[in-house]
Amino acid sequence: MTAPYSVRALARTDYPQAGSLLSRRWAREAECGRPVDQERDIALIRPLRTGDHSDELHGLFEDGNLVAMWELDPSGAGPGWSTSELGERSVSLLLLYADPVHRHAGRLVSLWLADQLARRPRPPQWLRCNVTDGRLADHIARAWGWEKVRYDHGRHLLQLPCDVKPALSMLITDLVSERASSCPSLAAPAGSERP
């Protein structure tokens, strides 16, 4: 049986799909009354267009169609986390764009990341992120399974425990783990794990 989803690092040929996904996200954000930083988003995918990109940007595909893309933060947990929280092993999700038409893409990516991180030799305890919009934080907690930690200086801090999910391979073909040696950002991102 072939899994309906696959995960892999985005390539130059994925640029048109990444641009289309961003356009759908911008339309959805506008409908919800949330601000959009188009310049930041375009800067994120521009290296794909020129072929001058690293393996930092990953995508979730359904039948060859990009339904979500994300990037892990190589600099660590970021502002707002307490000293004791910063002492816990964690990896931060810098961004995650899910296709608004694909209602479960964000949840699938969250599960996949938590599973992949838990399989490391020294797994982090948490996958962490922060968002500025309270409605988005509520959605991430309710629909994607993250827990809200607190609101701090204009940001909602959320976390998801990293644990192995053996049945997930029935849903998602893991092309990243199959090529972990060529994808150091997910295999062991420098600076994003806490000792």
Salt bridges, closest charged atoms under 4 A:
ASP14 OD2 - ARG8 NH1 2.64
GLU29 OE2 - ARG25 NH2 2.34
GLU29 OE1 - ARG34 NE 2.67
GLU31 OE1 - ARG28 NH1 3.35
ASP41 OD1 - ARG40 NH2 3.21
GLU62 OE1 - HIS102 NE2 3.34
GLU85 OE1 - ARG150 NH2 2.47
GLU88 OE1 - ARG128 NH2 2.41
ASP99 OD2 - ARG24 NH2 2.85
ASP115 OD2 - ARG119 NE 2.91
ASP133 OD1 - ARG34 NH1 3.84
ASP133 OD2 - ARG135 NH2 3.55
ASP138 OD1 - LYS148 NZ 2.24
ASP152 OD2 - HIS153 ND1 3.04
ASP163 OD1 - LYS165 NZ 2.05
GLU193 OE1 - ARG89 NH2 2.50
GLU193 OE2 - ARG120 NH1 2.38
